[in-house]
Amino acid sequence: MIQSYIVPVILQIAGVAVLLAEVMLPSGGLLTIIAAGCLGYSLYMVFSGISVFTGMVFVMADIVILPVILIAGLKLLARSPFALKSELSSKSGYASYNEKTSDYLGKEGTAATNLRPAGTALIEGKRVDVVTRGDYIEKGSRIKVNAVEGGRIVVKKIR
C-alpha cells in the first residue's frame, strides 16, 4: 500500500524542485512545462491508481504548497547573487546622462560627421554626440547648440 504512494510523492517533490529552479534559472518556460508534467502525472497516478479521495488530498496540498514555494523562491531570488543588490541612483553616483551637457547651450562648433540627423560635432575642441531637428547638415558646416534635452544636444546649422 505505501509503495503505491512513493512514485507520486517523488514526482510531486520533483515538480516543486523544478518549479523552484524555474524561478532561479532563465529557461523560457521549459522548466515550468517539466514541473507541470511531473505534478500532472503524479496526480494522474494518484487518481487512477490509489483513490479519488487521496487525489483530492494531493490537489489540496498542491493548492497550498505551490504558492508558498513560489513566494519563498522569489524571496530567495531577491537575496541570491542573481539579484541586483544596489540601486542605480544619482545619490549613488550614477547618471543616465552627463549633467554638464547643459553647458553646451548656445555654443558654436563644427559638424565632425554628416548629421542625418544624428552625428558628431566638435564643440570647444570636444567631440560631442548631437542631433538635429530632422535636418541634414554636411560635415564641416558651422553649427550652434539650439537646445539641450536631458542628455540630448540639439543643433542647427548656422546660415
Long-range contacts (C-beta under 8 A, 24 or more apart in sequence): 4-49, 4-50, 5-50, 7-42, 7-45, 8-42, 8-43, 8-45, 8-46, 8-50, 8-58, 9-42, 11-38, 11-39, 11-41, 11-42, 11-45, 12-38, 12-39, 12-42, 12-58, 12-61, 12-62, 14-38, 15-39, 15-42, 16-65, 16-66, 16-69, 19-66, 19-69, 19-70, 19-73, 20-69, 20-73, 23-70, 23-73, 23-74, 23-76, 23-77, 24-73, 24-76, 24-77, 24-80, 24-82, 96-150, 96-151, 97-150, 97-151, 97-152, 98-151, 101-148, 101-150, 101-151, 101-152, 101-153, 102-148, 104-128, 104-145, 104-148, 104-153, 105-145, 105-147, 105-148, 106-144, 106-145, 107-144, 107-145, 108-142, 108-143, 108-144, 108-145, 108-158, 109-142, 109-143, 109-144, 109-145, 109-155, 110-140, 110-141, 110-142, 110-143, 111-137, 111-138, 111-139, 111-140, 111-141, 111-143, 111-155, 112-139, 113-139, 114-138, 114-139, 115-143, 115-155, 121-153, 121-155, 128-153, 129-153, 130-154, 130-155, 131-155, 132-156, 132-157
